[in-house]
């Protein structure tokens, strides 16, 4: 029995040299450390952004606030 599968690898997909919808090539996502922040980072990764550096975290006396830099691959830096 032969099963045919087709999975697109990231290397085979073409990446635009600029981010979609007029978004900047570099973004710093910030906010409370919650599911909404994680979704924002995940959504950016799904668009094609890549993580840049380590995340940062601080406590403002009430909440943990996190930050994650992301960059668009292929954008001149």
N, CA and C of each residue as an Amber inpcrd file, in Angstrom:
protein
   231
   0.8480000  -1.1690000   0.0000000   0.0000000   0.0000000   0.0000000
   0.8940000   1.2320000   0.0000000   0.6250000   2.1630000  -0.8930000
   1.3890000   3.3970000  -0.9860000   0.4950000   4.5590000  -0.6060000
   1.0030000   5.3870000   0.2890000   0.2620000   6.5670000   0.7200000
   1.0370000   7.7920000   0.2750000   0.3980000   8.6330000  -0.4840000
   1.0460000   9.8570000  -0.9540000   0.7060000  10.9990000  -0.0140000
   1.7220000  11.7160000   0.3740000   1.5010000  12.8870000   1.2130000
   2.2090000  14.0730000   0.5980000   1.6980000  15.2210000   0.8630000
   2.3140000  16.4460000   0.3690000   2.3670000  17.4520000   1.5020000
   3.5680000  17.7510000   1.9350000   3.7600000  18.7250000   2.9970000
   4.7310000  19.7730000   2.4870000   4.3100000  21.0120000   2.5190000
   5.1920000  22.0950000   2.0670000   6.2110000  22.3880000   3.1510000
   7.4570000  22.3490000   2.7950000   8.5010000  22.6850000   3.7600000
   8.7210000  24.1840000   3.7400000   9.1680000  24.7580000   4.8740000
   9.4030000  26.1990000   4.8990000  10.3880000  26.6520000   3.8300000
  11.3550000  25.8250000   3.4890000  12.3450000  26.2030000   2.4860000
  11.7290000  26.3240000   1.0970000  10.6180000  25.6260000   0.8690000
  10.0230000  25.6500000  -0.4600000   9.0200000  26.7810000  -0.6430000
   8.6600000  27.4650000   0.4290000   7.7290000  28.5710000   0.3020000
   8.5010000  29.8550000   0.0510000   7.9160000  30.7370000  -0.7310000
   8.6040000  31.9890000  -1.0160000   8.2020000  33.0300000   0.0150000
   9.1700000  33.7920000   0.4470000   8.9730000  34.8060000   1.4690000
   9.1120000  36.1800000   0.8220000   8.1570000  37.0540000   1.0580000
   8.2570000  38.4150000   0.5470000   9.3890000  39.1380000   1.2570000
  10.0070000  40.0890000   0.5630000  11.1150000  40.8150000   1.1790000
  10.6290000  41.8960000   2.1410000   9.3390000  42.1710000   2.1250000
   8.7630000  43.1310000   3.0710000   7.5750000  42.4820000   3.7670000
   7.3150000  42.8680000   5.0060000   6.1790000  42.2930000   5.7340000
   4.8440000  42.6750000   5.0860000   3.8070000  41.8830000   5.3320000
   2.4920000  42.1780000   4.7580000   1.8140000  43.3590000   5.4550000
   0.8240000  43.9010000   4.8030000  -0.0620000  44.9250000   5.3780000
   0.6630000  46.1650000   5.8870000   1.8300000  46.4760000   5.3180000
   2.5550000  47.6690000   5.7350000   3.1890000  47.5850000   7.1130000
   3.2810000  46.3830000   7.6570000   3.8960000  46.2180000   8.9750000
   5.3930000  46.4990000   8.8930000   6.0000000  46.9710000   9.9860000
   7.4390000  47.2480000   9.9590000   8.2630000  45.9640000   9.9840000
   9.5010000  46.0540000   9.5150000  10.3930000  44.8920000   9.4930000
  10.8180000  44.4880000  10.8970000  10.8980000  45.4530000  11.8060000
  11.2620000  45.1820000  13.2010000  10.0920000  45.5690000  14.0780000
   9.7500000  44.6940000  14.9890000   8.6700000  44.9880000  15.9320000
   9.0850000  44.5340000  17.3170000   8.6650000  45.2760000  18.3270000
   8.8590000  44.8750000  19.7110000   7.4790000  44.6960000  20.3130000
   7.1050000  43.4490000  20.5020000   5.8030000  43.1360000  21.0800000
   5.9370000  43.1900000  22.5910000   5.0200000  43.8810000  23.2610000
   5.0530000  44.0020000  24.7140000   3.6570000  43.8210000  25.2710000
   3.5900000  43.4610000  26.5400000   2.3040000  43.3450000  27.2000000
   2.3740000  42.4370000  28.3990000   1.2520000  42.3080000  29.1030000
   1.2030000  41.3830000  30.2380000   1.4920000  39.9570000  29.7750000
   2.1140000  39.1920000  30.6450000   2.4430000  37.7980000  30.3290000
   1.1780000  36.9530000  30.4580000   0.4060000  36.9180000  29.3810000
  -0.8460000  36.1680000  29.3840000  -1.0560000  35.4930000  28.0300000
  -2.1670000  34.8090000  27.8940000  -2.4560000  34.0800000  26.6560000
  -2.5630000  35.0240000  25.4600000  -3.0530000  36.2310000  25.6770000
  -3.1810000  37.1960000  24.5850000  -1.8130000  37.5700000  24.0170000
  -0.8390000  37.7940000  24.8860000   0.5160000  38.1050000  24.4190000
   1.0840000  36.9230000  23.6390000   0.9130000  35.7250000  24.1640000
   1.4200000  34.5300000  23.4720000   0.7840000  34.3850000  22.0960000
  -0.5120000  34.6870000  21.9850000  -1.1870000  34.6330000  20.6840000
  -0.6170000  35.6750000  19.7270000  -0.3110000  36.8740000  20.2170000
   0.2630000  37.9130000  19.3570000   1.6080000  37.4800000  18.8020000
   2.4380000  36.8820000  19.6480000   3.7330000  36.3860000  19.1780000
   3.5150000  35.2520000  18.1800000   2.6390000  34.3210000  18.5020000
   2.3620000  33.1880000  17.6100000   1.8130000  33.6580000  16.2670000
   0.9280000  34.6460000  16.2870000   0.3770000  35.1870000  15.0380000
   1.4710000  35.8160000  14.1810000   2.3930000  36.5350000  14.8160000
   3.4940000  37.1510000  14.0710000   4.3920000  36.0810000  13.4610000
   4.6600000  35.0150000  14.2070000   5.4710000  33.9200000  13.6740000
   4.7670000  33.2530000  12.4950000   3.4530000  33.0990000  12.5910000
   2.6910000  32.4890000  11.5000000   2.7270000  33.3640000  10.2440000
   2.8260000  34.6780000  10.4120000   2.9380000  35.5860000   9.2640000
   4.2900000  35.4630000   8.5730000   5.2940000  35.0070000   9.3220000
   6.6270000  34.8770000   8.7390000   7.7240000  35.5870000   9.5080000
   7.3630000  36.3310000  10.5600000   8.3780000  36.9750000  11.3890000
   9.2050000  35.9100000  12.0960000  10.4020000  36.2950000  12.5220000
  11.2900000  35.4160000  13.2850000  11.6330000  36.0990000  14.6030000
  11.7910000  35.2910000  15.6540000  12.1940000  35.8410000  16.9420000
  13.5720000  36.4710000  16.8090000  13.7860000  37.5610000  17.5280000
  15.0800000  38.2360000  17.5130000  15.5050000  38.4550000  18.9600000
  16.5260000  37.7410000  19.3750000  16.9950000  37.8680000  20.7510000
  16.1000000  37.1450000  21.7340000  16.4440000  37.3150000  22.9810000
  15.7080000  36.6650000  24.0670000  14.5480000  37.5430000  24.5140000
  13.5150000  36.9250000  25.0700000  12.4320000  37.7290000  25.6280000
  12.9190000  38.4390000  26.8940000  12.2400000  39.5000000  27.2510000
  12.5360000  40.2290000  28.4840000  11.2810000  40.2340000  29.3420000
  11.4740000  40.2790000  30.6510000  10.3410000  40.3080000  31.5690000
  10.6630000  41.2360000  32.7340000   9.6390000  41.9180000  33.2080000
   9.7760000  42.7740000  34.3830000   8.4650000  42.7310000  35.1510000
   8.5010000  43.1920000  36.3790000   7.3040000  43.2310000  37.2150000
   7.0020000  44.6880000  37.5210000   5.7950000  45.1280000  37.2410000
   5.4370000  46.5330000  37.4470000   4.7320000  46.7830000  38.7800000
   4.8210000  45.8300000  39.6920000   4.1530000  45.9570000  40.9820000
   2.7930000  45.2940000  41.0030000   2.2920000  44.9760000  39.8240000
   0.9840000  44.3320000  39.7200000   1.0120000  43.1410000  38.7710000
   1.6750000  43.2890000  37.6190000   1.7140000  42.2400000  36.5990000
   3.1370000  42.0180000  36.1100000   3.3730000  40.8360000  35.5720000
   4.6060000  40.5830000  34.8420000   4.3880000  41.1070000  33.4240000
   5.2870000  41.9800000  32.9780000   5.2230000  42.5570000  31.6380000
   6.3620000  41.9420000  30.8330000   6.0410000  41.4580000  29.6430000
   7.0390000  40.7870000  28.8110000   7.2170000  41.5380000  27.4960000
   8.3680000  41.2870000  26.8770000   8.6790000  41.8950000  25.5830000
   9.4150000  40.8700000  24.7390000   9.1170000  40.8560000  23.4390000
   9.8180000  39.9830000  22.5000000  10.0040000  40.7390000  21.2000000
  11.2530000  40.8580000  20.7800000  11.5510000  41.4820000  19.4920000
  11.3710000  40.4450000  18.3920000  10.8390000  40.8980000  17.2640000
  10.6860000  40.0380000  16.0900000  11.1600000  40.8170000  14.8670000
  11.6680000  40.1050000  13.8830000  12.1410000  40.7310000  12.6470000
  11.5940000  39.9650000  11.4500000  11.4860000  40.6780000  10.3580000
  11.0500000  40.0740000   9.1050000  12.2830000  39.5860000   8.3570000
  12.3770000  38.2750000   8.0880000  13.5500000  37.7900000   7.3600000
  13.5510000  38.3380000   5.9350000  14.6970000  38.6730000   5.4500000
  14.7930000  39.1940000   4.0970000  14.7660000  40.7020000   4.0290000
  14.3810000  41.3490000   5.1210000  14.4170000  42.8080000   5.1410000
  15.8500000  43.2360000   5.4090000  16.3130000  44.1920000   4.6540000
  17.6910000  44.6740000   4.8410000  17.8160000  45.2900000   6.2200000
  18.8860000  44.9420000   6.9290000  19.0310000  45.4420000   8.2870000
  20.1980000  46.2390000   8.5470000
